[in-house]
Amino acid sequence: MIANPNEDVWPIKRLLNWTADFLKRKGSESPRLDTEVMLAHVLGWQRVQLYTHYEDIVSDANRKAFRELVKKRAEGMPVAYLVGKKEFYSLKFEVSPAVLIPRPESEFVVVEFLSVCKSIESPRAVDVCTGSGCIALASLHEHKTARFTAIDISPDALRIARKNAAAHKLEDRIEFREGNLLAPVADEEPFDVIVSNPPYISSGDIAGLEPGVRDYEPHLALDGGPDGLRVVDALIKQAVPLLKPGGHLILEIGSPQEQAVRQLIEAQPGYKLAPTVHDHAQHPRVIRATKV
């Protein structure tokens, strides 16, 4: 692309400003970021390249492709689904409406995994409800001798997770299994760690979610039953015989669920609770229990 003095054409700066203002009027919480991510995707650039090419003219073909993305974004589709990727723990993951979009809050599960495994030479771990595989794969990327079994009930989610494992060259240390919760590893030797970002939204709260989540992200990965704890409760119970003594269960939770989840764990013989981990907004986010 080259600069053009014609006022009827669309340099990058003009296109960014106009689109960010448009998306702001449509209710986007991050209109400038949304705009930059989509335009960089269309151009095949890194976002930072936009800043050094403000006066470059966007071709008609690229502007048409960009316009289609902006239209869908204005209708509520998440940017991550529009561009097919999302960053998590400084790694890029392919995403589609078959999987939840990785969120920064889930990075605290990875942090907790790395904390408990820093002195374990070759930890064996399970990631339940793996989705895109982001938690397991980020953990493997940081812990060079860990091994994971990643489980999901959705074959479409597992296809995405396998592609992400291949993209990050981690296939040799992760195995994928289709099934419900811990059933696919029920006959395995006990593990060092079980992690999960399970469905934890109450069924009655789904309709009130932000439209980008409610209308586009998979309800299978959101709906935790009438009280939001159906899957969490099942995982707590199923994990006991599948953890080594001293092994850890690490669960992401909804912030209002801290006391309810801690009570479920306390009611199950065989666990010792650790302090709740809070996210950057100081919301309760991760609960860890150790097998005694």
Secondary structure, 3 states (H helix, E strand, C coil): CCECCCCCCCEHHHHHHHHHHHHHHCCCCCHHHHHHHHHHHHHCCCHHHHHCCCCEECCHHHHHHHHHHHHHHHCCCCHHHHHCEEEECCEEEECCCCCCCCCHHHHHHHHHHHHHHCCCCCCEEEEECCCCCHHHHHHHHHCCCCEEEEEECCHHHHHHHHHHHHHCCCHHHEEEEECCCCHHHCCCCCEEEEEECCCCECHHHHHHCCHHHHCCCCHHHCECCCCCCHHHHHHHHHHHHHEEEEEEEEEECCHHHHHHHHHHHHCCCCEEECCCEECCCCCEEEEEEEEC
